[in-house]
C-alpha cells in the first residue's frame, strides 16, 4: 500500500501543524502524510499535552481529535481560547461521530472545520490544511 494515497509531494512548507490525537496509528498516519507533503509536524497524545505544545510552537493549524481521555477536544478549545489568544491558528476538529450538537460547540469555540475521520482521505486532509493555511 502506498502511504501517499494520492497525495502529491510539494515543495517545503513553512507551516507548523499540531496533531492532537490519542490513537497512535492515526498520529503516525497524519504525521507521515503531512511531513511527506512538507509540513513541520508536532504531535500530542491528549489535550493537556496539546495545550503545552500550542503555547510552545504556536502552529498554523491544529488537527484536533474531539474524543480523547484526560482533556478532550471540547475542553481543549475552551481552555486554549483559540480565537482570543491564537487568532492566526486554524483548527480542524476530527471525530468518529456525526453529532450536530458537538459540531456546533466546536465551531462556536474556535474550530474552523469539523470533519468525520472516516470521510477524510489523506489528499483531502492536505487540501483542507492548505486551504486553512492560505487564510
N, C-alpha and C positions, 0 to 999 in steps of 0.2 A: 504494500500500500504506500503510495506517495503521500508524504506528510504535507506537501504543499497543497494538495487537493484543489488545484485550480488557482492558487494564489500566485500572482506574478511577483517576481523579485524586482524591487525598485531600488533606486539609489538610497544611500544612507539618509535616515530621518534624524531629526534632532529632538523630536518629541519623546517625552518620557511617559510611559504607561504604567500605572499601578494596577496590578491584578489583586483583588481581594476575593479569595475563593478557598473554601475549606477542603475541597476534593483534590487530592494530589494529582490524579490523572488529568483533570481539567486544568489545573495550574500549569502542568507541563505542556499540555496541548496548546493552550493560549500563549504561553511563553514561547514555544517553538515557532508558531505561526507569526507572532509579532516580531521576534528577533530575526526570523528569516526575511521578513519584509523591511528590516532596517530600523525598527524601533528599539529604544532603550527600555528595558522591562525590569520592574521591581515587583516582587511577589510577597503578599501577606496571607497567612493562613486563617485569619479571622479579623473581625472589625477592630479589636483592640490594637493588634499589630498594624492594621491598616491606618489607624489614626496616627501612630508614631511615624510610619513611613510617609504619610501625607505631609506632615509637618517638615520632615527631613528633606524630602525630594520634590515637593510641590509639582506633581505631574500635570501634564496637559490633559490626560484622560484617565479616568478610573473605570475599570471593569469590575463591577461590584455584584457579588452574589447576594441575593436577598435573604435566603435562609441559611444561617450558619450558627454554630454553637458560640457561646460566650457573649459576643456582641454581633447581632445580625445586621443586615444591610439597612433596615429601618432605623435602628438605634445609631448606627454609624453616621447616617445622614443627619440625624438630629444633633448629635454631639459635634460633628465636624463643622456645621454651619457653612456648608459649601458656598452658597451664594454670597454670604456676607464676608467670609474670611478667605475664600479661594475663588474669586469671580472668574478667573481665567481657566479654571479646571472644569472639564466636562465629565459627566457621569453617565455610564451605561449600566443600568440595573438589569441583572440577569436572573431569571427564575425558572424553575421547572413547573410552576403553577400559573395558570391563566386566571388571575383574580383581579377584577376591576378595582376593588377597594384598595388592594395593595399597590397596584399600578398608580392609582390616583395619589395615594400617600407618597410614593416615591417621587413622583413628578412635582408634587407640592413642596417637597423638602429638598429639592436640588438635583434630582436626576433629570437628565436631558432626554433620555430614551429609556424605555422599559421593553426588554425583549425576552422571548422564550428561548431558553438554551437549546431546546430540541429543534427550533426553527432557524438557528444561526449557523450557517456554514462558515468555514474559515475565510472564504473570499468575501462573504457578506460582513463578517466581523471587521476585516481590513477596510472595506469600503466605508463602513459606518465610522470607524475611527478616523479615517482620512477626512470624511465629511465634517466631523466634530473638530478636528484639528484645524480645519480651514476657517472656522468661525471666529 
